[in-house]
Amino acid sequence: MKLGVLTGGGDVPGLNVAIKVIVEQAARLGWSVTGIRRGWLGLLSVDPAREQSVAEWTVPLTPESVRTIGRDGGTILHTSRVEPQNLPRAIAPSHLHAHYGAAPTIDASGHVLNAIGRLGLDAIIAIGGDGTLRFAARLSREGVPVISIPKTMDNDVFGTDYAIGFSTAVTRSVDAISALRTTASSHERILIVELFGRACGQTALYAGLMSDADRTFIAECPFDPVRAAQLLEEDRRAGSSRYAVAVISEGAQVVAGTAVERGEPDAYGRRRLGGIGEILGAACANASADSVIVQNLAYLMRAGPPDAMDRQIALGFGALAVELLAARMAGRMCALDGGRFRDVDIGLPLAGSKRVDAARSYDAVEYRPRLHALNGIALFGL
């Protein structure tokens, strides 16, 4: 069997671990593995009329070539956020223009199918988040043997308790918050740490809980910035070191407000979130006699090598993906369910959305995580 593997969407620690184990497990079965560069963009960029495009956008992967990659974060295959079935013409490879005409958005799925045939790939393992998993499900419906592996530091993929990258993002966040406490304490200030988390606040919830933040604000529950500032000022004055710590999701919203976006929209019309920490900081500055520290961790959350949990999950998902293909069980997604590895239908992530169960795990009045009714709850069930 000739297997193709790709990584799409934002990078997270653990991707290289998954690639490595896929290549090693495939080699034990006598299979070859082709790495596809920059996610689905790699298959879109393979031009049947240009032999050189194959060398530019693919790379043979062997156990020797991947021997040490698991020690590093990121992905050796690089990545993109391109989704072939909803491809803005402005970012489409030039060789697609004549075939698909002048429509502003095209469905280039047919070209991807042709590229898979041109490369002689018998199956695809796609590692990614929402967009990557969505198109993996589309390819499966078109008859391509596909296995998908979920990754996202927001841990918001529906159908699995866990996605690669989540644990390291929380670990990085807790470490940074702990380090920032020294400055907040020295200057007796309120510290606000903004974390990634567009629609799901699980990363902020876990980071706030494990760093023992005074208040935590998640994407699922709008907050009153005036009341939040008053609570944080009370926290600051009540402590012997006279400082307080707040953790906030970038997707958090003020009551009757919308998420804060900034910058120009990308080709898909998406704008970056960020700045809600500054809004909370301004409210805190009005409530406090001292200035406020606002720190956006951003890409530091997913920088560097994976922690032990992400290594373990990436190893399990990668090995399971090859196992499923060997058993002729394509059209599946690797998942974690109640602490157990399992496979689910590849289309399951499209069937719902995964969010913090705020009614059980969050106190929306006091803006704090809540440990409640834990007996029988899955490890990542908060």
Secondary structure, 3 states (H helix, E strand, C coil): CEEEEEECCCCCCCHHHHHHHHHHHHHHCCCEEEEECCCHHHHHHCCCCCHHHHHHHEEEECCCCCCCHHHCCCCCCCCCCCCHHHEEHHHCCHHHHHHHCCCCEECCHHHHHHHHHHCCCCEEEEEECHHHHHHHHHHHHCCCCEEEEEECCCCCCCCCCCCECHHHHHHHHHHHHHHHHHHHHHHCCEEEEEECCCCCCHHHHHHHHHCCCCEEECCCCCECHHHHHHHHHHHHHHCCCCCEEEEEECCCCECCCCCCEECCCCCCCCCEECCHHHHHHHHHHHHCCCCEEEEECHHHHHCCCCCHHHHHHHHHHHHHHHHHHHCCCCCEEEEEECCEEEEEECCHHHHCCCCCCHHHHEECCCCEECCCCCCCCCCCCC
